[in-house]
Amino acid sequence: MAVCLNDTGTDPPMLTAALSYAARGWHVFPAHKSGEKKSHKSAEKTPSGLPWGMSVDAEEIGRDFARFRGCNVAIVTGEVSGLFVLECDTKIGHDVDGAASLAQWEEANDELPPTLMAISPTGSVHRYFKHPGPGIKVWSSSNILGPGVDCKGDGGMVIAPPSVRPDKPDKPGGVYCWLNEGHPIADAPQALLDIVCNRSSKGPSEVPTPREGPKSDHEWSVSNRYGEWSRGASSGRWRLFNNKLLQMLPVWFPLLYSPDGARPYQTGYQTGYRVTSKWLGRDLQEDLSALPDGIYDFGLEKGFTPIDLVMARMQVDFTKAVAWLSGTTGIVVDEDDGIGEDDEDSEGGSDDDDDDAVDDKGDASRDNRWSNAEERDANEAPVANKLPVIQITPRISVLTSAAETMLINAKVPFYQRGGELVRPIIRTVKAAHGHLTKTAQLRAITPIYMRDTICRHSIWKRYDKRANKWNRATPPLNVAETLLARDGIWAFPEIAGVIATPTMRPDGTLLTKQGYDPTTRLLLIEPPKMPPIPDSPTRQDALEALALLTDLIRESPFVDGVAKSVALSGLITPVVRAAFPVAPLHASSAPVAGTGKSFLWDLAAAISSGQRRIPVIAASNDEETEKRLVGVMLSGQPLISIDNLNGELKGDFLCQAVEQHFLDIRPLGRSVIARIETGGVTIFASGNNISIVGDLCRRTIKSRLNAKMENPQLRQYEGDPISKILEDRGRYIAACLTICRAYIVAGRPSLAPRLASFQGWSDTVRSALIWLGEDDPVKSMESQRAEDPQRVALSDVVRAWSQIIGIGFERRVTLAHAAAKAAERDYGDLRHPKFHAALLAAMSMIKGGNSYGSNIDMTTLGRWFKMNKERIVDGHCLMNQSNEKGVATWWVEAA
């Protein structure tokens, strides 16, 4: 939803960030760029009437950031945004060590889980946690866990990336940045909630006394056994780590074993704890080899060490190490973590022979990791029991080809689309009417994710000259980068999109098996169970299926049978979308809100995806709407819904997106043109009294509803169609497929005249509905053309020209003469007010609105005449020809 408003002088990154935060339900406002935590809107009566002037409305946010040029972006914390923030200040600029206070608190309590984090220019770290829920107060307070650890909760706010702090004598300037952008926001541990929810907001908090020992008998026995061994170790390095090991063992040990002491699943055990001892240095090798056999009962293998030692040696955060090694979070360890560091040279080799890797075998079984996550991988490839081995050599090209071949052989779901490699994900996003929904999307693969996947599906080794053997190693990062840069020569399959419902192929056969389909280039993930569909369904089968769909919309107040037929097409088209290259835009319109126009497309989304639709809010101009559509189309979503339209639906990009099977687009922030396939996309629109404008008229079918009530939102409905669908979605999918399949099997009888550009849809969906006794949905285009503002403007000009100037070549005049004729006055009043008004209305079609007052701008008028040359309306058209002096003359000609 990134929007650029350079013509207003607004800083695009701030507005882009604000809109993305608002899309997640976080209330935002424009903050002062002086570094002070103040809102530009706090001192005035805001449209929303909310503190700080906060908002989640895209249009209001756009106006705010256009008005307050050069502002920062701030997020309001608390229940209103569903989050609170724990901030650790630093000595730089704050003269307090919040990190030390937090570490002391964590030693006495539970470690904080990995979560979304940002960092300020002074180094203060902001940890984002989920708000515990309605009715529970989360205080905004300073020093809540100790000096320098503040909580931003109800009534609070936090400056968010990419805000900028100016340099000051006492504080350094810089940019607020995400440390792990995209990471899910975690639930706060109970120990933290007990403090931030129940304490008063006055005065500093005291750090709780550390607990004396493990809570359970099981933990006591583990601690004692490990303590007896560690106290006997002779190495000074071991003694340095004794206290930390004993304190953290109750946290570390349950990750290896269940409470009854049984070993967990083999994949999790292998994934989490095979950490090579070389990370601790060669001088510890003898100590490690001399460990008693009893230590391996705790989940370690010969030659490997506890993660606590890795943490201490590499000086990385213990929570991060536990989370990554246990495979319970999405943290990826790269060079910046200090673990598995690989200093590659330009040839793909390494200057560091002491570099080894984690065995990521089995990491694909990360179910717990995604149980409550906002995003998870989809259609993951299982990790093989025996992983292929790749030996690192200086030839980066050979290594890259080997990695690509390995990923393809492992059936890793990587695909190419629009000039980049993508992977399927299931993402939780905001849907219509404030609901959350899960949607299948495509996500671009980053170098870090690529290397992480390579690690999980292969073993890499580097030759150690000193030891004269091949040692385990981390794949060089430039292998992943080189593979991602091989646009045009990838061996990965091309993908058109991801779908969550079975569909129909162009030949009429059904795609019902999960996975990638080479024919349609669609990826079907997690389809629902469906009743069997006959190979040759009859017309009676199709009628029964149609009755099932009709029951879903029986309470919708359609103005006529054509409107109902458009709605039925909207339910069927997304399901069978792969059977034809393009489909018309389906629009729904009503006089007032609350009539149920958006609900129609909620039903379509529930059938085709199993979730509520994700609306794209229409912007105030075509350019902004286009940018929002580009982002959604790049994600590969099968259903796009443009919502909250008021007035006109138009735009060249929208015309192309509806009609073109392949679309050339420029992703936001990139200077390249990406070509994407639209073969799995159906576009919907809804709004109050929509007027379809220009060329979009022949690309749109519209369903009109009218409850004939002043407050239609007060209507009482008998049924709950959404619940019906979600309870047995496969039944409704089968109904859509049965209708079209039965028509094809019957030989497509009574085939309707083909609709230009949409022949496949016309032959499969439109004609099937007519065959079953429904009205022709294409008839809705006739009323749209009559209401088209561009057609109306042309009709008014032609009619007025014919009356004032005349018809025929001999009546040709210059536009200047015509404008002068329209502006003639008698005693101050226009002699030809209708002609004058028609020319003004024509100019408004170019730039919108009546920005010219009563003055006719010849340049704008000339552009409009050229755009409408030879277009027939009411049996007449505008024609032009240059005279002997090279001046264009115009006339109205009967067609």
Residue pairs with C-beta under 8 A, 6 or more apart in sequence:
1 16
1 19
1 20
1 23
1 58
1 616
1 617
1 627
1 628
1 631
2 12
2 15
2 16
2 19
2 20
2 627
2 628
2 631
2 668
2 669
3 12
3 15
3 16
3 19
3 62
3 619
3 624
3 627
3 628
4 12
4 15
4 16
4 627
4 668
5 12
5 15
5 62
5 65
5 66
6 12
8 66
8 69
9 66
9 69
10 65
10 66
10 69
11 65
11 69
11 70
11 71
13 162
14 30
14 65
14 71
14 72
14 73
14 162
14 163
15 61
15 62
15 65
15 66
17 73
17 160
17 161
17 162
18 28
18 30
18 61
18 65
18 73
19 58
19 61
19 62
21 28
21 73
21 75
21 160
22 28
22 55
22 56
22 57
22 58
22 61
23 429
23 430
24 430
25 56
25 81
25 82
25 430
26 56
26 75
26 76
26 81
26 82
26 83
27 50
27 52
27 54
27 55
27 56
27 75
27 76
27 80
27 81
28 54
28 55
28 56
28 61
28 73
28 74
28 75
28 76
28 160
29 39
29 40
29 41
29 52
29 53
29 54
29 55
29 64
29 74
29 76
29 157
30 39
30 40
30 41
30 53
30 64
30 65
30 67
30 68
30 71
30 72
30 73
30 74
31 37
31 38
31 39
31 40
31 71
31 72
31 73
31 74
31 157
31 159
31 163
32 38
32 39
32 40
32 71
32 72
33 70
33 71
33 72
33 163
33 164
33 166
34 166
35 165
35 166
35 168
35 171
35 173
37 74
37 157
37 159
39 52
39 53
39 54
39 74
39 157
40 53
40 64
40 67
40 68
40 71
41 52
41 53
41 64
42 51
42 52
42 53
44 53
46 53
46 55
47 55
47 60
48 54
48 55
48 57
48 60
51 76
51 155
52 74
52 76
52 157
53 64
54 76
54 80
55 61
55 64
58 617
58 619
59 617
59 619
59 620
62 619
62 620
62 624
65 71
65 73
72 159
72 163
72 164
73 159
73 160
73 162
73 163
74 157
74 158
74 159
74 160
74 163
75 81
75 83
75 157
75 158
75 160
76 156
76 157
77 83
77 84
77 85
77 140
77 152
77 153
77 154
77 156
77 157
77 158
78 84
78 131
78 138
78 140
78 153
78 154
78 155
78 156
79 131
79 133
79 134
79 136
79 138
79 154
80 154
81 131
82 130
82 131
83 128
83 129
83 130
83 131
83 185
84 128
84 129
84 131
84 138
84 151
84 152
84 153
84 154
84 156
84 188
84 196
85 126
85 127
85 128
85 129
85 151
85 152
85 153
85 156
85 158
86 102
86 112
86 126
86 127
86 129
86 145
86 149
86 150
86 151
86 152
86 192
86 196
87 98
87 124
87 125
87 126
87 127
87 149
87 150
87 151
87 152
87 158
88 98
88 99
88 101
88 102
88 124
88 125
88 127
88 148
88 149
89 96
89 98
89 122
89 124
89 148
89 149
89 150
90 96
90 97
90 98
90 99
90 122
90 123
90 124
90 148
91 97
92 122
92 123
92 171
92 172
93 122
93 170
93 171
93 172
94 122
94 124
94 148
96 147
96 148
97 147
97 148
98 124
98 146
98 147
98 148
98 149
98 150
99 125
99 148
100 148
101 143
101 145
101 146
101 147
101 148
101 149
101 207
102 112
102 145
102 146
102 149
104 146
104 207
105 145
105 146
105 149
105 207
105 208
106 112
106 319
107 210
107 247
108 207
108 208
108 209
108 210
108 211
109 189
109 191
109 192
109 208
109 211
110 189
110 190
110 191
110 192
110 251
111 189
111 251
111 318
111 319
111 322
112 127
112 188
112 189
112 192
112 319
113 186
113 187
113 189
113 319
113 323
113 329
114 180
114 183
114 186
114 319
114 320
114 323
114 329
114 331
115 127
115 128
115 129
115 183
115 184
115 185
115 186
116 127
116 128
116 178
116 180
116 181
116 183
116 184
116 185
116 186
117 125
117 126
117 127
117 128
117 178
117 179
117 180
117 183
118 125
118 126
118 128
118 160
118 161
118 176
118 177
118 178
118 179
119 125
119 126
119 176
119 177
119 179
120 126
120 159
120 165
120 174
120 176
121 165
121 171
121 172
121 173
121 174
121 175
121 176
122 165
122 171
122 172
125 179
126 152
126 158
128 185
129 185
129 186
129 187
129 188
129 192
130 185
130 186
130 187
130 188
131 138
131 153
132 138
132 188
132 193
132 197
136 197
137 153
137 154
137 197
138 151
138 153
138 154
138 196
138 197
139 151
139 153
139 154
139 196
139 197
139 199
139 200
139 201
140 151
140 152
140 153
140 154
140 155
140 156
140 201
141 150
141 151
141 153
141 196
141 199
141 201
141 202
141 205
142 150
142 204
143 149
143 150
143 203
143 204
143 205
144 150
144 151
144 195
144 196
144 199
144 204
144 205
145 151
145 192
145 195
145 205
145 207
146 204
146 205
146 206
146 207
147 204
151 196
152 158
153 196
159 165
159 176
160 176
161 175
161 176
161 177
161 178
161 181
162 175
162 176
162 177
163 175
163 176
164 173
164 174
164 175
164 176
165 171
165 172
165 173
165 174
165 175
165 176
166 173
167 173
180 331
182 375
183 329
183 330
183 331
184 330
184 372
184 373
184 374
184 375
185 374
187 372
188 196
195 205
199 205
213 219
213 220
213 223
214 220
214 222
214 223
214 249
214 250
215 250
216 259
218 259
218 260
218 261
219 249
219 250
219 253
219 254
222 249
222 250
222 253
222 298
223 246
223 249
223 250
225 294
226 245
226 246
226 249
226 295
226 298
227 242
227 246
229 291
229 292
229 294
229 295
230 238
230 242
230 245
230 246
231 242
233 239
233 287
234 287
235 284
235 287
237 280
237 284
237 287
238 287
240 312
241 308
241 309
241 312
244 308
244 312
245 306
245 308
245 309
248 308
248 318
249 308
251 322
252 306
252 307
252 308
252 322
253 298
253 299
255 272
255 322
255 326
256 263
256 264
256 269
256 272
256 273
256 298
256 299
257 263
257 264
257 299
258 264
263 269
263 299
265 365
266 362
267 361
267 362
267 363
267 364
267 365
267 383
268 326
268 327
268 362
268 365
269 299
270 359
270 361
270 362
271 326
271 327
271 359
271 360
271 361
271 362
271 363
271 365
272 325
272 326
272 327
273 299
273 300
273 301
273 304
273 307
273 325
274 301
274 304
274 358
274 359
275 304
275 305
275 307
275 310
275 325
275 358
276 303
276 304
276 356
276 357
276 358
276 471
276 472
277 284
277 285
277 288
277 303
277 304
277 305
278 285
278 354
278 355
278 356
278 471
279 305
279 310
279 313
279 314
279 339
279 340
279 356
280 288
280 305
280 309
280 310
280 313
281 313
281 354
282 354
284 305
288 303
288 305
289 303
296 302
300 306
307 318
307 321
307 322
307 325
308 318
310 316
310 321
310 339
311 317
311 318
311 321
314 337
314 338
314 339
315 338
316 337
316 338
316 339
320 331
320 337
321 339
323 329
323 331
324 331
324 332
324 333
324 337
324 339
325 358
327 363
327 366
327 369
328 366
328 368
328 369
329 369
330 369
330 373
332 448
332 449
332 452
333 339
333 340
333 358
334 448
334 451
334 477
335 341
335 342
335 343
335 477
339 358
340 355
340 356
340 357
340 358
340 474
341 352
341 355
341 474
342 350
342 352
342 355
342 473
342 474
342 475
342 476
342 477
343 350
343 351
343 352
343 355
344 350
344 476
344 477
344 478
345 351
345 394
347 394
347 395
347 396
348 392
348 393
348 394
348 395
348 396
348 399
348 476
348 478
348 479
349 392
349 393
349 394
349 476
350 392
350 462
350 473
350 476
353 462
353 464
353 465
353 466
355 462
355 473
355 474
356 471
356 472
356 473
356 474
357 455
357 460
357 472
357 473
357 474
357 475
358 455
358 474
359 459
359 472
360 383
360 452
360 455
360 456
361 383
361 387
361 456
362 383
363 383
363 455
363 456
364 380
364 381
364 382
364 383
364 456
365 383
369 376
370 376
370 377
373 428
374 427
374 428
375 425
375 426
375 427
375 428
376 425
376 426
377 423
377 424
377 425
377 426
378 413
378 424
378 425
378 426
378 440
378 498
378 525
378 526
379 413
379 424
379 514
379 515
379 523
379 525
380 413
381 410
381 411
381 412
381 413
381 457
383 410
383 456
383 457
384 410
384 457
387 457
387 458
387 459
388 406
388 409
388 457
388 458
388 459
389 458
389 459
389 460
389 461
390 399
390 402
390 403
390 406
390 458
390 459
390 460
390 461
390 475
391 460
391 461
391 462
391 463
391 470
392 399
392 460
392 461
392 462
392 463
392 473
392 475
392 476
393 399
396 476
396 478
396 479
396 482
397 482
399 475
399 476
399 479
400 479
400 482
400 483
400 486
403 454
403 458
403 475
403 479
403 480
403 483
404 483
404 486
404 490
404 491
404 492
405 491
406 454
406 457
406 458
407 414
407 453
407 454
407 457
407 492
408 491
408 492
410 457
410 458
412 453
412 457
413 423
413 424
413 516
413 523
414 421
414 422
414 423
414 445
414 453
414 492
415 421
415 422
415 423
415 424
415 442
415 492
415 493
415 494
415 495
415 516
415 523
416 422
416 487
416 490
416 492
416 493
416 494
416 495
417 442
417 494
417 495
417 496
417 636
417 676
417 677
418 634
418 665
418 667
418 674
418 675
418 676
419 487
419 672
419 674
419 675
420 444
420 445
420 484
420 487
420 674
421 444
421 445
421 450
421 483
421 484
421 490
421 492
422 442
422 443
422 444
422 445
422 495
422 636
423 442
423 443
423 445
423 449
424 440
424 441
424 442
424 443
424 498
424 523
424 525
424 636
425 440
425 441
425 442
425 443
426 438
426 439
426 440
426 441
426 525
426 526
427 438
427 439
427 441
428 436
428 437
428 438
429 436
429 437
429 438
429 439
429 614
430 436
430 437
430 614
431 437
431 611
431 612
431 613
431 614
431 615
432 598
432 602
432 612
432 613
432 614
432 615
432 641
432 643
433 612
435 612
437 611
437 612
437 613
437 614
438 611
439 609
439 611
439 614
439 637
440 498
440 499
440 500
440 525
440 526
440 609
440 636
440 637
440 638
441 498
441 635
441 636
441 637
442 495
442 497
442 498
442 634
442 635
442 636
443 635
445 484
447 477
447 480
447 481
447 484
448 477
448 480
450 480
450 483
450 484
451 474
451 475
451 477
451 479
451 480
454 460
454 475
454 479
454 480
455 474
455 475
458 475
459 472
460 472
460 473
460 474
460 475
461 470
461 471
461 472
461 473
462 470
462 471
462 473
463 469
463 470
463 471
464 470
464 471
493 516
493 518
493 521
494 521
494 677
495 516
495 521
495 522
495 523
495 636
496 520
496 521
496 522
496 636
496 677
496 678
496 679
496 680
497 522
497 523
497 636
497 637
497 638
497 677
497 679
497 680
497 681
498 522
498 523
498 524
498 525
498 636
498 637
498 638
498 680
499 522
499 523
499 524
499 525
499 577
499 578
499 608
499 609
499 638
499 680
500 524
500 525
500 526
500 527
500 608
500 609
500 610
500 611
500 638
501 524
501 527
501 528
501 574
501 575
501 607
501 608
501 609
501 610
501 729
501 733
502 510
502 511
502 512
502 524
502 527
502 530
502 575
502 733
502 737
503 510
503 511
503 520
503 522
503 524
503 575
503 576
503 577
503 578
503 579
503 737
504 510
504 511
504 575
504 576
504 578
504 579
504 737
504 740
504 741
504 764
505 511
505 517
505 519
505 520
505 578
505 579
506 519
506 520
506 578
506 579
506 580
506 760
508 579
508 740
508 741
508 744
508 745
510 533
510 737
510 741
511 517
511 519
511 520
511 522
511 524
511 578
512 524
512 527
512 530
513 524
514 524
514 525
514 526
514 527
515 523
515 524
516 522
516 523
516 524
517 523
517 524
517 578
520 578
520 679
520 680
521 677
521 679
522 578
522 679
522 680
528 610
528 729
528 730
528 733
529 730
530 730
530 731
530 733
530 734
531 730
531 731
531 734
533 734
533 737
533 738
533 741
534 541
534 738
536 745
537 738
537 741
537 742
537 745
538 742
539 742
539 746
539 771
539 772
541 738
541 742
542 738
542 739
542 742
542 743
542 768
542 771
542 772
543 772
545 734
545 735
545 736
545 738
545 739
545 742
546 568
546 735
546 739
546 769
546 772
546 774
548 731
548 732
548 735
549 568
549 571
549 572
549 732
549 735
549 736
549 739
550 564
550 568
551 719
551 721
552 571
552 603
552 721
552 724
552 725
552 732
553 564
553 567
553 568
553 571
553 600
553 603
553 721
554 719
555 596
555 717
555 718
555 719
556 564
556 567
556 596
556 599
556 600
556 705
557 595
557 596
557 705
557 706
557 707
557 708
557 712
558 564
558 567
558 703
558 704
558 705
559 704
559 705
559 706
560 704
560 775
561 774
561 775
562 775
562 776
562 777
562 779
562 780
563 702
563 703
563 704
563 705
563 780
564 703
564 774
564 775
565 769
565 774
565 775
565 776
565 777
566 586
566 588
566 701
566 702
566 703
566 777
566 780
567 588
567 600
567 703
568 769
568 774
568 777
569 586
569 701
569 765
569 766
569 769
569 777
570 586
570 588
570 600
570 601
570 604
570 684
570 703
571 603
571 604
571 607
571 732
571 736
572 736
572 739
572 740
572 765
572 768
572 769
573 583
573 586
573 604
573 682
573 761
573 765
574 604
574 605
574 607
574 608
574 638
574 639
574 682
575 607
575 608
575 733
575 736
575 737
576 736
576 737
576 740
576 764
576 765
577 583
577 638
577 679
577 680
577 681
577 682
578 679
578 680
579 740
579 760
579 764
580 758
580 759
580 760
580 761
580 763
580 764
581 661
581 679
581 760
582 658
582 659
582 660
582 661
582 678
582 757
582 758
582 760
582 761
583 658
583 682
583 683
583 758
583 761
583 765
584 658
584 699
584 700
584 701
584 755
584 758
584 761
585 654
585 658
585 683
585 684
585 685
585 696
585 699
585 700
585 701
586 601
586 604
586 682
586 683
586 684
586 685
586 700
586 701
586 702
586 703
587 649
587 684
587 685
587 686
587 687
587 690
587 692
587 700
587 701
587 702
587 703
588 597
588 598
588 600
588 601
588 684
588 685
588 686
588 702
588 703
588 704
588 705
589 597
589 686
589 687
589 688
589 689
589 690
589 702
589 703
589 704
589 705
590 596
590 597
590 688
590 689
590 704
590 705
590 706
590 707
590 712
591 688
591 689
591 706
592 688
592 710
592 712
593 688
593 713
594 707
594 711
594 712
594 713
594 714
594 715
595 705
595 706
595 707
595 712
596 705
596 707
596 712
597 686
597 687
597 703
597 705
598 615
598 641
598 643
598 686
600 686
600 703
601 613
601 641
601 684
601 686
602 612
602 613
602 722
603 721
603 722
603 725
604 613
604 639
604 682
604 684
605 611
605 612
605 613
605 614
605 639
605 641
606 612
606 722
606 725
606 726
606 729
607 725
607 729
607 732
607 733
607 736
608 638
608 639
608 682
608 733
609 638
609 639
610 726
610 729
612 722
613 639
613 641
613 684
614 632
614 637
614 639
614 641
615 641
615 642
615 643
615 644
616 625
616 628
616 629
616 632
616 640
616 641
616 642
616 643
617 628
617 643
617 644
618 625
618 642
618 643
618 644
618 645
618 687
619 625
619 628
622 650
622 651
622 652
622 653
622 654
625 642
625 651
625 654
626 651
626 653
626 654
627 668
629 640
629 642
629 653
629 654
629 657
630 653
630 665
630 666
630 667
630 668
631 667
631 668
632 640
633 640
633 657
633 663
633 665
633 676
633 678
633 681
634 665
634 667
634 674
634 676
636 680
637 681
638 680
638 681
638 682
639 681
639 682
639 684
640 681
640 682
640 683
640 684
641 683
641 684
641 685
641 686
642 649
642 683
642 684
642 685
642 686
643 685
643 686
643 687
644 686
644 687
645 685
645 686
645 687
645 688
645 690
646 687
646 688
646 689
647 687
647 689
647 690
647 691
648 690
648 691
648 692
648 693
648 789
649 685
649 687
649 690
649 691
649 692
649 693
649 696
649 700
650 692
650 693
650 694
650 696
651 696
654 683
654 696
655 694
655 695
655 696
655 699
656 663
657 663
657 678
657 681
657 683
658 683
658 696
658 699
658 700
659 699
659 757
659 758
660 678
661 677
661 678
661 679
662 675
662 676
662 677
662 678
663 675
663 676
663 677
663 678
664 673
664 674
664 675
665 673
665 674
665 675
665 676
666 672
666 673
666 674
667 674
685 700
690 702
691 787
691 788
691 789
692 700
692 702
692 784
692 787
692 788
693 788
693 789
693 790
694 788
694 790
697 781
697 784
697 785
697 788
697 791
698 756
698 757
698 781
699 757
699 758
700 781
700 784
701 777
701 778
701 780
701 781
702 780
702 781
702 783
702 784
703 780
704 780
704 783
707 715
709 715
725 732
739 768
739 769
739 772
740 764
740 765
740 768
742 768
743 749
743 764
743 767
743 768
743 771
744 764
746 771
748 763
748 767
749 771
750 767
750 770
750 771
751 763
751 767
752 762
752 766
752 767
752 770
752 776
752 778
754 762
754 763
755 761
755 762
755 766
755 778
762 778
766 776
766 777
766 778
769 775
769 776
769 777
770 776
785 791
789 845
790 845
790 868
791 873
793 838
793 841
793 842
793 844
793 845
794 842
794 868
794 871
794 873
794 878
795 873
795 874
796 834
796 837
796 838
796 841
796 842
797 838
797 839
797 841
797 842
797 878
798 873
798 874
798 876
798 877
798 878
798 892
799 838
799 874
800 822
800 832
800 834
800 835
800 838
801 818
801 835
801 878
801 892
802 876
802 892
803 835
804 821
804 822
804 832
804 835
805 811
805 813
805 818
805 821
805 891
805 892
806 892
807 876
807 891
807 892
807 893
807 894
808 891
808 892
808 893
808 894
809 879
809 891
809 893
811 891
811 892
812 881
812 889
812 890
812 891
813 821
813 889
813 890
813 891
814 887
814 888
814 889
814 890
815 858
815 861
815 862
815 865
815 888
815 890
816 858
818 839
818 890
819 839
819 856
819 858
819 861
821 832
821 835
822 830
822 832
822 835
822 836
822 838
822 839
822 856
823 830
823 836
823 856
824 830
824 831
824 832
825 831
830 836
836 854
836 856
839 856
839 861
840 850
840 852
840 854
840 856
842 861
842 864
842 865
843 852
843 856
843 857
843 860
843 861
843 864
844 850
844 851
845 864
846 860
846 863
846 864
847 860
852 860
862 888
865 878
865 880
865 890
866 880
868 878
869 877
869 878
869 879
869 880
870 877
870 878
870 879
871 877
871 878
872 895
875 894
875 895
876 892
876 893
876 894
876 895
877 892
877 893
877 895
878 890
878 891
878 892
878 893
879 890
879 891
879 892
879 893
880 888
880 889
880 890
880 891
881 888
881 889
882 888
882 889
883 889
